[in-house]
Amino acid sequence: MESLIDFALQEKYARVKKLRSRLEDMNKLIEWNKFLPLFPQRATLVGRPNYEKILMTKLMFLQGWYTLSDEELEFQVNDRLSFQQFLGFPKTVPDYSTVWRFREALTQDDTMDKLWDELQRQIDEKNIKVEKGVIQDATFIVADPGKTKSGMDERGQAAKTSRSRDGSWTKKGEKSYFGYKAHTKTERGSKIVKDIAVTTAKVHDGAIDLAVASDVMYRDRGYTGIKTKAKGDATMKRGNLSVKDKLRNKRIQLKRNQGEHPYGTISRSFHGGSTKLTTVKRVFVQQAFVFMAYNLFRLGFLLR
């Protein structure tokens, strides 16, 4: 039986519902229970009841949309009615350590891949209009490199501290970055991210090929000369180009610009693009949820 406090909270939410929470809209876009069978059937993750696996999954989406630390997530869920409604007004809110253990458990097997594929399946069922081709691109996920004992200077290239683990230094143009890199494959037209990989920052963009044989793949000059599994290779050329190749590059650039849309949305709307996590596996789980959150956000826009 619901307590009077539970009832009062739901009544209060009903009064502010006219503000039309974006979370409320996105909550209805997919069947959350379809995620439940994807979790291991052994002892429940982090010792929580089965139904709370969906609750924990939704918490990961909230964390992706609002770029909250585990501690901030716990506080905001307790503080915000819209978050509680999105979660189904849970009797108890998992604390930050439970959030950490849930995410950590997802680094141990292929459950994260299954969750990603299930969301893709549900999005595909919506029959969103798309254009021919996909775009591969990459973006930095910036991390804290740690400090020297004096606390003043950043460590050098070989630094491996408890705060930097798998992160690495790299340069783009004149700017240096420390951390990781998210590699994505984005569908033209819908701008839905279809696949993701995470590496340390120093890995070259071209070392990762997210194509499948049926793809027509659009890529920028950073991938020049690097083979792809895609049947159609629309990679921009570099060097001393003929007029024909310059025009070809321009056509490809116009089509591949859509691949940067997810990064812009995550940066501007979610305030993402950084991490406090310390290994490639952990950052992959985090960023997979960030891009799943983006995909659900994008789906809501496409279905308006």
Backbone as JSON, one array per atom type, in Angstrom:
{
  "sequence": "MESLIDFALQEKYARVKKLRSRLEDMNKLIEWNKFLPLFPQRATLVGRPNYEKILMTKLMFLQGWYTLSDEELEFQVNDRLSFQQFLGFPKTVPDYSTVWRFREALTQDDTMDKLWDELQRQIDEKNIKVEKGVIQDATFIVADPGKTKSGMDERGQAAKTSRSRDGSWTKKGEKSYFGYKAHTKTERGSKIVKDIAVTTAKVHDGAIDLAVASDVMYRDRGYTGIKTKAKGDATMKRGNLSVKDKLRNKRIQLKRNQGEHPYGTISRSFHGGSTKLTTVKRVFVQQAFVFMAYNLFRLGFLLR",
  "N": [[0.85, -1.19, 0.0], [0.54, 2.2, -0.83], [2.19, 4.87, 0.82], [1.06, 7.84, 2.57], [2.83, 9.87, 2.04], [4.03, 9.03, -0.37], [1.79, 9.18, -2.02], [1.23, 11.9, -1.86], [3.5, 12.98, -3.1], [3.16, 12.07, -5.73], [0.79, 13.34, -6.36], [1.63, 15.99, -6.23], [3.43, 15.98, -8.32], [1.68, 15.59, -10.43], [0.46, 18.06, -10.55], [2.44, 19.72, -11.52], [2.86, 18.66, -13.93], [1.95, 19.76, -16.26], [3.99, 21.25, -17.26], [5.25, 19.66, -18.96], [7.46, 17.54, -18.92], [10.53, 16.73, -20.42], [11.73, 14.35, -19.79], [9.54, 12.77, -19.13], [8.36, 12.44, -21.63], [10.38, 11.0, -23.02], [10.49, 8.72, -21.53], [8.42, 7.2, -22.39], [9.06, 6.3, -24.88], [10.38, 3.88, -25.32], [10.38, 0.32, -24.58], [11.09, -0.46, -21.52], [11.19, -2.8, -20.0], [12.13, -4.71, -21.73], [14.82, -4.77, -21.47], [15.37, -6.25, -19.24], [15.66, -9.21, -19.47], [18.22, -9.33, -20.46], [20.18, -9.13, -18.6], [22.54, -10.96, -16.57], [21.54, -14.17, -15.34], [22.44, -15.1, -13.01], [23.15, -14.56, -9.49], [21.55, -11.57, -8.6], [22.53, -8.45, -10.04], [24.71, -6.51, -8.13], [23.37, -7.27, -5.86], [20.69, -6.47, -5.88], [17.08, -6.5, -6.08], [15.34, -8.07, -8.88], [13.63, -6.24, -10.32], [14.88, -3.87, -9.9], [16.97, -3.75, -11.64], [16.12, -2.51, -13.95], [15.54, -0.02, -12.88], [18.16, 0.75, -12.17], [19.3, 0.85, -14.71], [17.86, 2.97, -15.83], [18.81, 4.98, -14.2], [21.4, 5.21, -15.19], [20.87, 6.35, -17.66], [19.86, 8.85, -16.86], [22.18, 9.85, -15.71], [23.73, 10.05, -17.99], [22.32, 12.0, -19.51], [22.45, 14.27, -17.9], [25.04, 14.55, -17.04], [26.12, 13.77, -14.45], [27.95, 13.12, -11.46], [28.34, 10.06, -9.54], [27.68, 10.59, -6.87], [26.36, 13.08, -7.14], [24.22, 12.25, -8.7], [22.76, 10.59, -6.93], [21.94, 12.55, -5.07], [20.43, 14.34, -6.71], [18.34, 12.73, -7.66], [16.95, 12.22, -5.31], [16.15, 14.79, -4.83], [14.69, 15.84, -6.99], [11.53, 15.91, -8.43], [10.87, 15.28, -11.08], [12.87, 13.49, -11.82], [12.31, 11.38, -10.07], [9.79, 10.63, -10.96], [10.42, 9.74, -13.55], [11.8, 7.47, -12.87], [9.8, 5.97, -11.8], [8.84, 6.54, -9.25], [10.44, 5.25, -7.06], [10.59, 3.25, -4.05], [12.88, 3.3, -2.5], [15.93, 5.02, -3.08], [18.76, 4.07, -4.86], [22.03, 4.28, -3.46], [25.09, 6.2, -4.05], [27.25, 4.42, -4.08], [26.11, 2.03, -4.84], [25.35, 2.62, -7.43], [27.9, 2.89, -8.57], [28.83, 0.22, -8.29], [27.03, -1.15, -9.89], [27.6, -0.15, -12.47], [30.25, -0.96, -12.61], [29.95, -3.74, -12.62], [29.0, -4.09, -15.17], [31.25, -3.92, -16.69], [32.33, -6.38, -16.75], [31.34, -8.37, -18.41], [29.43, -9.15, -21.42], [27.08, -7.73, -21.2], [26.59, -4.99, -21.48], [26.9, -4.58, -24.24], [24.68, -6.0, -25.13], [22.58, -4.49, -24.07], [22.94, -2.14, -25.51], [22.44, -3.09, -28.13], [19.75, -3.83, -27.89], [18.43, -1.38, -27.5], [19.02, -0.26, -29.99], [17.57, -2.02, -31.61], [14.92, -1.45, -30.85], [14.77, 1.22, -31.65], [15.1, 0.91, -34.41], [12.7, -0.3, -35.03], [10.98, 1.81, -35.14], [11.05, 2.79, -37.65], [12.43, 5.07, -38.73], [13.11, 7.63, -41.05], [15.93, 7.45, -43.12], [19.12, 8.35, -44.62], [21.27, 7.31, -47.3], [24.15, 5.66, -46.23], [26.75, 5.83, -43.67], [28.57, 7.52, -41.05], [31.82, 7.6, -39.84], [33.53, 8.79, -37.03], [35.47, 10.48, -34.48], [35.87, 11.48, -31.05], [37.35, 13.32, -28.37], [37.45, 12.22, -24.98], [37.86, 13.84, -22.25], [40.1, 13.59, -19.52], [41.33, 13.81, -16.11], [44.74, 14.25, -15.76], [46.21, 13.92, -13.45], [48.59, 14.98, -10.91], [51.93, 16.17, -10.17], [54.07, 15.42, -7.32], [54.38, 17.86, -6.13], [52.08, 19.0, -6.72], [51.69, 20.86, -8.68], [52.49, 20.68, -11.41], [51.53, 19.1, -14.49], [51.82, 15.6, -15.09], [54.15, 13.77, -17.14], [54.21, 12.09, -20.39], [54.4, 9.36, -19.74], [53.07, 8.99, -17.4], [51.37, 7.17, -14.92], [49.0, 7.05, -12.83], [46.81, 6.59, -9.99], [44.71, 8.04, -10.83], [44.89, 8.22, -13.52], [45.36, 5.85, -14.94], [44.41, 4.16, -17.7], [44.35, 6.31, -19.38], [45.77, 8.56, -21.84], [48.17, 10.83, -23.37], [47.71, 13.0, -26.19], [47.95, 14.87, -29.27], [46.1, 17.33, -31.07], [46.27, 19.26, -33.74], [47.56, 22.16, -32.41], [46.9, 21.7, -29.85], [46.95, 19.89, -26.78], [45.67, 16.84, -25.43], [44.42, 14.88, -22.74], [43.37, 11.66, -21.86], [40.74, 9.81, -23.14], [39.23, 8.29, -26.07], [36.3, 8.41, -27.95], [34.95, 6.49, -30.45], [32.72, 6.65, -33.09], [29.92, 5.48, -35.05], [27.68, 6.92, -37.13], [24.38, 7.21, -38.29], [23.34, 8.46, -41.37], [21.01, 11.06, -41.93], [19.06, 10.22, -39.85], [20.8, 10.7, -37.76], [21.34, 9.05, -35.67], [23.4, 7.29, -33.43], [25.0, 4.42, -34.31], [26.96, 2.61, -33.56], [29.67, 2.17, -31.24], [32.96, 2.63, -29.97], [35.56, 2.63, -27.52], [38.72, 3.96, -26.81], [42.07, 4.48, -25.51], [43.35, 7.86, -25.56], [45.52, 8.26, -27.35], [45.33, 6.46, -29.42], [45.12, 6.08, -32.89], [42.6, 7.49, -34.99], [41.99, 5.97, -37.27], [42.63, 3.39, -36.54], [40.47, 2.05, -35.64], [37.77, 0.4, -36.99], [34.51, 0.65, -37.59], [32.79, -0.28, -39.45], [30.44, -2.39, -41.22], [30.08, -4.94, -43.72], [28.04, -4.16, -45.48], [27.89, -1.41, -45.4], [28.05, 2.02, -46.57], [30.61, 4.07, -46.15], [31.4, 7.17, -44.78], [34.16, 9.26, -44.24], [36.59, 11.46, -42.69], [39.65, 13.31, -43.58], [41.5, 12.24, -41.85], [41.37, 9.53, -42.01], [42.44, 8.79, -44.39], [43.75, 6.56, -46.75], [43.45, 4.36, -45.13], [42.12, 1.21, -44.84], [38.74, -0.05, -44.99], [36.03, -2.15, -43.86], [33.71, -1.64, -45.14], [31.52, -1.73, -47.99], [31.33, 0.47, -49.57], [33.58, 3.02, -49.82], [33.86, 6.11, -48.8], [35.98, 8.07, -48.23], [37.61, 11.07, -47.42], [40.23, 12.66, -49.31], [43.73, 13.53, -48.98], [46.52, 15.84, -49.3], [48.27, 16.96, -52.27], [45.86, 17.83, -54.28], [43.83, 17.12, -57.16], [41.5, 19.12, -59.1], [39.19, 17.65, -59.42], [39.34, 15.82, -57.26], [39.24, 17.61, -55.15], [36.65, 18.62, -55.39], [35.3, 16.25, -54.94], [36.01, 15.77, -52.26], [34.67, 17.94, -51.1], [31.99, 17.25, -51.53], [31.82, 14.92, -49.99], [32.41, 15.98, -47.47], [30.16, 17.59, -46.96], [28.27, 15.61, -46.58], [29.29, 14.12, -44.47], [29.29, 15.8, -42.31], [27.16, 15.46, -40.59], [27.97, 13.55, -38.81], [29.19, 14.79, -36.7], [27.19, 15.84, -35.24], [26.09, 14.35, -32.96], [28.2, 14.73, -31.07], [28.19, 17.5, -30.7], [25.63, 17.89, -29.58], [25.84, 16.39, -27.21], [27.87, 17.81, -25.95], [26.84, 20.49, -25.78], [24.13, 20.28, -24.84], [24.11, 18.21, -22.93], [26.36, 18.73, -21.53], [28.6, 17.13, -21.65], [31.54, 15.09, -22.43], [33.74, 14.64, -20.89], [35.44, 12.73, -18.32], [35.66, 11.07, -15.13], [36.46, 8.59, -14.67], [38.68, 5.7, -14.77], [39.64, 3.6, -16.42], [39.73, 2.0, -19.65], [37.62, 0.15, -20.0], [35.74, 0.95, -18.07], [35.22, 3.57, -18.9], [34.14, 3.01, -21.38], [31.64, 1.77, -20.72], [30.42, 3.93, -19.42], [30.38, 5.88, -21.53], [28.94, 4.51, -23.47], [26.38, 4.51, -22.33], [26.01, 7.29, -22.32], [25.85, 7.85, -25.08], [23.69, 6.22, -25.72], [21.77, 7.56, -24.26], [21.83, 9.95, -25.7], [20.86, 8.94, -28.16], [18.22, 8.23, -27.48], [17.23, 10.72, -26.79], [17.51, 11.97, -29.28], [15.77, 10.37, -30.78], [13.32, 11.09, -29.65], [13.12, 13.69, -30.66], [12.95, 13.15, -33.43], [10.51, 11.87, -33.63], [8.59, 13.73, -33.13]],
  "CA": [[0.0, 0.0, 0.0], [1.32, 3.42, -0.89], [2.1, 5.74, 1.99], [0.52, 9.17, 2.29], [3.9, 10.67, 1.45], [4.12, 8.63, -1.77], [0.61, 9.72, -2.7], [1.38, 13.35, -1.93], [4.51, 13.27, -4.11], [2.59, 11.87, -7.05], [-0.19, 14.41, -6.56], [2.39, 17.2, -6.51], [3.98, 15.87, -9.67], [0.57, 15.77, -11.36], [0.16, 19.49, -10.67], [3.46, 20.39, -12.34], [3.0, 17.88, -15.16], [1.63, 20.62, -17.4], [5.24, 21.77, -17.79], [5.62, 18.66, -19.97], [8.84, 17.14, -18.73], [11.16, 15.98, -21.5], [11.94, 13.0, -19.28], [8.28, 12.05, -19.24], [8.19, 12.07, -23.03], [11.34, 9.97, -23.41], [10.18, 7.51, -20.77], [7.39, 6.44, -23.11], [9.51, 5.98, -26.22], [10.87, 2.51, -25.45], [9.89, -0.66, -23.6], [12.2, -0.67, -20.61], [11.23, -4.18, -19.52], [12.85, -5.55, -22.69], [16.22, -4.85, -21.04], [15.52, -7.13, -18.08], [16.23, -10.54, -19.75], [19.59, -9.23, -20.95], [21.1, -9.2, -17.47], [22.86, -12.33, -16.18], [20.55, -14.81, -14.48], [23.06, -15.47, -11.73], [22.74, -13.66, -8.42], [21.23, -10.29, -9.19], [23.61, -7.47, -10.02], [24.93, -5.74, -6.91], [22.5, -7.71, -4.78], [19.42, -5.78, -5.9], [15.99, -7.29, -6.67], [15.3, -8.02, -10.34], [13.0, -5.05, -10.88], [15.76, -2.73, -9.76], [17.89, -3.68, -12.77], [15.58, -1.47, -14.82], [15.77, 1.23, -12.16], [19.57, 1.1, -12.3], [19.51, 1.23, -16.11], [17.33, 4.32, -16.0], [19.75, 5.89, -13.54], [22.51, 5.43, -16.11], [20.4, 7.31, -18.66], [19.85, 10.16, -16.2], [23.57, 10.27, -15.57], [24.18, 10.45, -19.32], [21.67, 13.25, -19.94], [22.75, 15.42, -17.04], [26.47, 14.53, -16.7], [26.21, 13.82, -12.99], [28.76, 12.11, -10.78], [27.5, 9.12, -8.8], [27.18, 11.3, -5.69], [25.39, 14.07, -7.6], [23.04, 11.53, -9.16], [21.99, 10.21, -5.75], [21.31, 13.75, -4.51], [19.43, 14.91, -7.61], [17.16, 11.86, -7.69], [16.2, 12.48, -4.07], [15.73, 16.19, -4.78], [13.89, 16.29, -8.13], [10.33, 15.11, -8.71], [10.88, 14.77, -12.45], [13.72, 12.3, -11.82], [11.6, 10.32, -9.38], [8.72, 10.17, -11.85], [11.06, 8.97, -14.61], [12.19, 6.18, -12.28], [8.62, 5.27, -11.32], [8.7, 6.8, -7.82], [10.94, 4.1, -6.29], [10.48, 3.34, -2.59], [14.2, 3.73, -2.03], [16.84, 5.43, -4.16], [20.09, 3.49, -4.67], [23.04, 5.27, -3.13], [26.12, 6.36, -5.07], [28.11, 3.24, -4.15], [25.37, 1.03, -5.61], [25.48, 3.05, -8.83], [29.25, 2.53, -9.0], [28.95, -1.24, -8.4], [26.24, -1.57, -11.06], [28.37, 0.17, -13.67], [31.44, -1.8, -12.58], [29.54, -5.09, -13.02], [28.81, -4.1, -16.62], [32.55, -4.03, -17.35], [32.84, -7.74, -16.58], [30.82, -9.3, -19.42], [28.92, -8.48, -22.62], [25.74, -7.21, -20.96], [26.49, -3.63, -22.04], [26.66, -4.72, -25.68], [23.29, -6.45, -25.31], [21.72, -3.33, -23.8], [23.08, -1.26, -26.68], [21.76, -3.7, -29.28], [18.31, -3.81, -27.66], [17.94, -0.04, -27.81], [19.07, -0.13, -31.44], [16.45, -2.79, -32.17], [13.68, -0.72, -30.63], [14.8, 2.41, -32.51], [14.88, 0.45, -35.79], [11.27, -0.61, -35.18], [10.23, 3.06, -35.35], [11.12, 3.08, -39.09], [12.85, 6.44, -38.96], [13.65, 7.85, -42.39], [17.38, 7.64, -43.11], [19.77, 8.56, -45.91], [22.26, 6.27, -47.59], [25.49, 5.82, -45.71], [27.05, 6.08, -42.26], [29.75, 8.36, -40.86], [32.66, 7.29, -38.69], [34.29, 9.92, -36.52], [35.96, 10.25, -33.12], [35.93, 12.66, -30.2], [38.1, 13.12, -27.13], [36.8, 12.22, -23.67], [38.95, 14.43, -21.48], [40.24, 13.12, -18.13], [42.34, 14.49, -15.29], [45.98, 13.47, -15.84], [46.89, 13.83, -12.17], [49.59, 16.01, -10.64], [53.18, 15.75, -9.55], [54.02, 15.49, -5.87], [54.26, 19.25, -5.71], [50.7, 19.41, -6.97], [51.66, 22.01, -9.56], [52.7, 20.41, -12.83], [50.98, 17.86, -15.03], [52.83, 14.57, -15.32], [54.52, 13.58, -18.53], [53.53, 11.09, -21.21], [54.42, 8.01, -19.17], [52.42, 8.98, -16.08], [50.32, 6.19, -14.65], [48.61, 7.23, -11.44], [45.49, 6.03, -9.69], [43.71, 8.87, -11.47], [45.06, 8.27, -14.97], [45.29, 4.47, -15.41], [44.5, 3.88, -19.13], [44.37, 7.55, -20.14], [47.05, 8.88, -22.48], [48.27, 12.14, -24.0], [47.82, 13.1, -27.64], [47.79, 16.25, -29.74], [45.32, 17.6, -32.27], [46.72, 20.61, -34.04], [48.49, 22.66, -31.41], [46.33, 21.47, -28.52], [47.18, 18.57, -26.18], [44.54, 16.26, -24.71], [44.69, 13.69, -21.95], [42.17, 10.89, -21.55], [40.25, 8.68, -23.93], [38.63, 8.68, -27.34], [35.1, 7.67, -28.34], [34.81, 6.32, -31.89], [31.3, 6.4, -33.33], [29.36, 5.33, -36.4], [26.41, 7.62, -37.09], [23.51, 7.01, -39.45], [22.98, 9.69, -42.06], [19.57, 11.34, -41.93], [18.52, 10.16, -38.48], [21.86, 11.12, -36.83], [21.41, 8.08, -34.58], [24.69, 6.61, -33.33], [24.75, 2.99, -34.5], [27.99, 1.78, -32.91], [30.64, 2.96, -30.48], [34.12, 1.98, -29.35], [36.34, 3.56, -26.7], [40.14, 3.64, -26.69], [42.85, 5.56, -24.91], [43.35, 9.0, -26.49], [46.6, 8.26, -28.34], [45.02, 5.54, -30.53], [44.75, 6.8, -34.11], [41.21, 7.29, -35.39], [41.9, 4.94, -38.28], [42.87, 2.05, -35.99], [39.17, 1.47, -35.33], [36.85, 0.34, -38.13], [33.19, 0.25, -37.11], [31.95, -0.63, -40.6], [30.09, -3.75, -41.62], [30.28, -5.07, -45.16], [26.97, -3.51, -46.26], [27.92, 0.04, -45.21], [28.76, 3.04, -47.34], [31.23, 4.76, -45.02], [31.96, 8.51, -44.99], [35.19, 9.54, -43.23], [37.38, 12.65, -43.01], [41.02, 13.1, -44.07], [42.28, 11.47, -40.89], [41.28, 8.1, -42.34], [42.97, 8.61, -45.74], [44.66, 5.43, -46.95], [43.17, 3.28, -44.18], [41.06, 0.37, -45.39], [37.53, -0.28, -44.2], [35.25, -3.32, -44.27], [32.52, -1.17, -45.86], [31.52, -1.94, -49.44], [31.51, 1.79, -50.16], [34.55, 3.79, -49.04], [33.82, 7.53, -49.15], [36.93, 8.75, -47.35], [38.22, 12.25, -48.03], [41.64, 12.53, -49.66], [44.59, 14.61, -48.51], [47.7, 16.04, -50.13], [48.14, 17.85, -53.43], [44.71, 17.23, -54.94], [43.29, 17.65, -58.41], [40.21, 19.79, -58.96], [38.19, 16.59, -59.27], [39.4, 15.3, -55.89], [38.78, 18.67, -54.25], [35.19, 18.62, -55.46], [34.85, 15.02, -54.25], [36.13, 16.04, -50.82], [33.61, 18.86, -50.68], [30.73, 16.49, -51.48], [31.88, 14.03, -48.83], [32.35, 16.8, -46.26], [28.77, 17.99, -46.75], [27.52, 14.45, -46.12], [29.82, 13.59, -43.21], [29.12, 16.77, -41.23], [26.17, 14.95, -39.64], [28.63, 12.7, -37.83], [29.6, 15.6, -35.56], [25.99, 16.28, -34.52], [26.01, 13.79, -31.6], [29.18, 15.34, -30.18], [27.72, 18.83, -30.38], [24.5, 17.78, -28.67], [26.33, 15.92, -25.9], [28.63, 18.9, -25.34], [26.02, 21.68, -25.49], [22.91, 19.99, -24.1], [24.38, 17.32, -21.8], [27.6, 19.19, -20.88], [29.46, 15.95, -21.56], [32.85, 15.17, -23.08], [34.83, 14.4, -19.93], [35.21, 11.58, -17.44], [36.48, 10.91, -13.93], [36.76, 7.16, -14.58], [40.12, 5.5, -14.93], [40.05, 2.53, -17.32], [38.99, 1.97, -20.91], [36.37, -0.58, -19.82], [34.79, 1.79, -17.32], [34.83, 4.7, -19.74], [33.25, 2.48, -22.41], [30.29, 1.64, -20.17], [29.9, 5.29, -19.21], [30.09, 6.55, -22.8], [27.85, 3.78, -24.13], [25.14, 5.06, -21.8], [25.88, 8.68, -22.79], [25.38, 7.84, -26.46], [22.33, 5.68, -25.69], [20.94, 8.68, -23.82], [21.71, 10.83, -26.87], [19.98, 8.31, -29.15], [16.84, 8.34, -27.04], [16.95, 12.16, -26.93], [17.36, 12.21, -30.72], [14.55, 9.68, -31.2], [12.2, 11.94, -29.25], [13.04, 14.79, -31.63], [12.54, 12.64, -34.74], [9.12, 11.4, -33.59], [7.68, 14.84, -32.84]],
  "C": [[0.89, 1.25, 0.0], [1.12, 4.26, 0.36], [1.49, 7.07, 1.57], [1.57, 10.07, 1.64], [4.06, 10.35, -0.03], [2.99, 9.25, -2.57], [0.75, 11.22, -2.89], [2.4, 13.75, -2.99], [3.94, 13.14, -5.51], [1.54, 12.93, -7.37], [0.53, 15.72, -6.91], [2.94, 17.16, -7.92], [2.88, 16.09, -10.7], [0.27, 17.25, -11.58], [1.19, 20.22, -11.53], [3.65, 19.69, -13.69], [2.74, 18.71, -16.41], [2.88, 21.25, -18.0], [5.82, 20.83, -18.85], [7.11, 18.33, -19.9], [9.35, 16.36, -19.94], [11.41, 14.54, -21.07], [10.68, 12.16, -19.41], [8.04, 11.57, -20.66], [9.1, 10.91, -23.41], [11.08, 8.65, -22.7], [9.23, 6.6, -21.53], [7.86, 5.93, -24.47], [9.92, 4.52, -26.4], [10.26, 1.63, -24.37], [11.07, -1.04, -22.7], [12.32, -2.12, -20.15], [11.96, -5.13, -20.47], [14.33, -5.68, -22.31], [16.43, -5.93, -19.97], [16.13, -8.5, -18.41], [17.69, -10.5, -20.17], [20.63, -9.31, -19.83], [21.36, -10.66, -17.1], [21.83, -12.89, -15.21], [21.15, -15.34, -13.19], [22.52, -14.54, -10.65], [22.6, -12.25, -8.98], [22.38, -9.31, -9.03], [23.58, -6.65, -8.74], [23.91, -6.05, -5.84], [21.13, -7.06, -4.77], [18.34, -6.71, -6.46], [15.94, -7.09, -8.18], [14.75, -6.72, -10.88], [13.93, -3.85, -10.82], [16.84, -2.68, -10.84], [17.43, -2.61, -13.75], [15.77, -0.1, -14.18], [17.22, 1.68, -12.33], [19.9, 1.53, -13.73], [19.02, 2.64, -16.37], [18.23, 5.36, -15.32], [20.94, 6.2, -14.44], [22.13, 6.42, -17.21], [20.37, 8.72, -18.07], [21.26, 10.72, -16.07], [24.13, 10.74, -16.9], [23.6, 11.78, -19.76], [22.17, 14.46, -19.18], [24.21, 15.49, -16.57], [26.68, 14.71, -15.2], [27.2, 12.77, -12.49], [27.82, 11.17, -10.03], [26.88, 9.8, -7.57], [26.11, 12.32, -6.06], [24.1, 13.41, -8.06], [22.16, 11.14, -7.98], [21.25, 11.42, -5.18], [20.18, 14.25, -5.4], [18.18, 14.04, -7.7], [16.31, 12.07, -6.44], [15.57, 13.87, -4.06], [14.7, 16.56, -5.84], [12.73, 15.34, -8.41], [10.35, 14.52, -10.11], [11.75, 13.53, -12.57], [12.99, 11.13, -11.18], [10.47, 9.76, -10.24], [9.28, 9.32, -12.97], [11.41, 7.57, -14.13], [11.0, 5.39, -11.76], [8.39, 5.43, -9.83], [9.15, 5.6, -6.97], [10.82, 4.33, -4.79], [11.78, 3.82, -1.97], [15.06, 4.07, -3.24], [18.21, 4.82, -3.9], [21.12, 4.57, -4.36], [24.16, 5.25, -4.17], [27.01, 5.14, -5.19], [27.44, 2.11, -4.93], [25.43, 1.35, -7.09], [26.85, 2.64, -9.36], [29.37, 1.02, -9.21], [28.17, -1.76, -9.6], [27.04, -1.33, -12.34], [29.62, -0.71, -13.75], [31.11, -3.23, -13.02], [29.39, -5.19, -14.53], [30.12, -4.12, -17.38], [33.04, -5.47, -17.41], [32.37, -8.73, -17.64], [30.26, -8.5, -20.59], [27.52, -7.9, -22.45], [25.57, -5.82, -21.56], [26.23, -3.67, -23.53], [25.22, -5.13, -25.96], [22.31, -5.31, -25.07], [21.75, -2.37, -24.98], [22.28, -1.8, -27.85], [20.24, -3.67, -29.11], [17.74, -2.42, -27.94], [17.96, 0.2, -29.31], [17.89, -0.84, -32.1], [15.15, -2.02, -32.03], [13.63, 0.56, -31.48], [14.51, 2.02, -33.96], [13.4, 0.16, -36.05], [10.43, 0.64, -35.44], [10.24, 3.48, -36.82], [11.4, 4.55, -39.38], [13.45, 6.56, -40.36], [15.15, 8.14, -42.31], [17.87, 7.92, -44.52], [20.85, 7.49, -46.08], [23.6, 6.62, -46.95], [25.56, 6.07, -44.22], [28.35, 6.87, -42.18], [30.53, 7.86, -39.66], [33.47, 8.52, -38.32], [34.74, 9.59, -35.1], [36.0, 11.57, -32.37], [36.69, 12.34, -28.92], [37.16, 13.11, -25.92], [37.9, 12.62, -22.69], [38.93, 13.93, -20.04], [41.31, 13.93, -17.42], [43.62, 13.67, -15.31], [46.67, 13.26, -14.5], [47.98, 14.89, -12.06], [50.88, 15.39, -10.12], [53.06, 15.88, -8.04], [53.87, 16.92, -5.37], [52.85, 19.76, -5.92], [50.58, 20.52, -7.99], [51.67, 21.64, -11.04], [52.05, 19.11, -13.26], [52.11, 16.87, -15.27], [53.08, 14.42, -16.81], [53.77, 12.44, -19.18], [53.41, 9.74, -20.52], [53.7, 7.92, -17.83], [51.35, 7.91, -16.0], [50.01, 6.28, -13.17], [47.25, 6.6, -11.23], [44.4, 6.82, -10.37], [43.82, 8.82, -12.99], [45.01, 6.9, -15.64], [45.51, 4.31, -16.92], [44.53, 5.14, -19.98], [45.74, 7.81, -20.74], [46.98, 10.28, -23.09], [48.28, 12.01, -25.52], [47.63, 14.56, -28.02], [46.88, 16.27, -30.97], [45.58, 19.06, -32.62], [47.77, 21.02, -33.03], [48.04, 22.35, -29.99], [46.58, 20.04, -28.04], [45.95, 18.13, -25.4], [45.02, 15.07, -23.9], [43.36, 12.98, -21.69], [41.91, 9.77, -22.51], [39.65, 9.21, -25.23], [37.42, 7.79, -27.6], [35.02, 7.67, -29.86], [33.36, 5.94, -32.17], [30.99, 6.21, -34.81], [27.94, 5.87, -36.36], [25.66, 7.45, -38.4], [23.15, 8.35, -40.08], [21.45, 9.84, -42.08], [19.02, 11.37, -40.53], [19.49, 10.76, -37.46], [21.87, 10.27, -35.56], [22.79, 7.42, -34.59], [24.45, 5.11, -33.33], [25.77, 2.1, -33.8], [28.99, 2.71, -32.23], [31.78, 2.06, -30.01], [34.86, 3.05, -28.55], [37.78, 3.05, -26.62], [40.81, 4.72, -25.84], [43.08, 6.63, -25.98], [44.38, 8.9, -27.61], [46.35, 7.3, -29.51], [44.54, 6.35, -31.73], [43.3, 6.48, -34.49], [41.06, 6.1, -36.33], [42.17, 3.53, -37.79], [41.58, 1.33, -35.68], [38.29, 1.53, -36.57], [35.51, -0.21, -37.65], [32.27, -0.2, -38.23], [31.58, -2.1, -40.6], [30.08, -3.76, -43.14], [29.26, -4.29, -45.99], [27.01, -1.99, -46.2], [28.5, 0.79, -46.4], [29.3, 4.01, -46.29], [31.85, 6.1, -45.44], [32.94, 8.82, -43.86], [36.0, 10.77, -43.66], [38.81, 12.28, -43.39], [41.88, 12.28, -43.11], [42.3, 9.98, -41.17], [41.86, 7.8, -43.73], [43.96, 7.45, -45.8], [44.42, 4.26, -46.03], [41.95, 2.5, -44.66], [39.9, 0.23, -44.42], [36.81, -1.52, -44.72], [34.04, -2.92, -45.11], [32.65, -1.41, -47.36], [31.75, -0.63, -50.18], [32.42, 2.64, -49.3], [34.56, 5.24, -49.53], [34.67, 8.3, -48.15], [37.55, 9.93, -48.08], [39.71, 12.01, -48.28], [42.42, 13.73, -49.13], [45.78, 14.75, -49.45], [47.44, 17.03, -51.24], [47.07, 17.29, -54.36], [44.37, 17.92, -56.26], [41.97, 18.36, -58.14], [39.11, 18.76, -58.72], [38.16, 16.06, -57.84], [38.96, 16.34, -54.87], [37.26, 18.74, -54.23], [34.61, 17.39, -54.77], [34.92, 15.21, -52.75], [35.01, 16.93, -50.32], [32.28, 18.15, -50.57], [30.7, 15.58, -50.26], [31.74, 14.83, -47.54], [30.91, 17.22, -45.95], [27.95, 16.84, -46.18], [28.0, 13.96, -44.75], [29.69, 14.57, -42.04], [28.15, 16.27, -40.16], [26.8, 14.1, -38.54], [29.09, 13.46, -36.6], [28.41, 16.06, -34.73], [25.88, 15.67, -33.12], [26.97, 14.44, -30.62], [28.74, 16.74, -29.75], [26.58, 18.82, -29.39], [24.96, 17.38, -27.27], [27.11, 17.02, -25.19], [27.74, 20.05, -24.9], [24.85, 21.37, -24.56], [23.15, 19.14, -22.86], [25.59, 17.77, -20.98], [28.56, 18.02, -20.66], [30.81, 16.19, -22.23], [34.02, 15.0, -22.15], [34.47, 13.21, -19.05], [36.12, 11.66, -16.22], [36.87, 9.45, -13.74], [38.15, 6.88, -15.11], [40.55, 4.34, -15.82], [39.2, 2.58, -18.57], [37.65, 1.27, -20.74], [35.32, 0.25, -19.1], [34.3, 2.95, -18.17], [33.91, 4.22, -20.87], [31.82, 2.36, -21.9], [29.66, 3.01, -19.98], [29.48, 5.93, -20.53], [29.03, 5.82, -23.61], [26.51, 4.3, -23.64], [24.93, 6.52, -22.23], [25.31, 8.7, -24.21], [24.02, 7.17, -26.6], [21.35, 6.77, -25.25], [20.75, 9.68, -24.96], [20.74, 10.24, -27.89], [18.52, 8.42, -28.77], [16.37, 9.79, -27.13], [16.68, 12.48, -28.39], [16.07, 11.56, -31.25], [13.32, 10.51, -30.84], [12.01, 13.1, -30.21], [12.48, 14.3, -32.96], [11.07, 12.24, -34.78], [8.13, 12.52, -33.26], [6.69, 15.05, -33.98]]
}
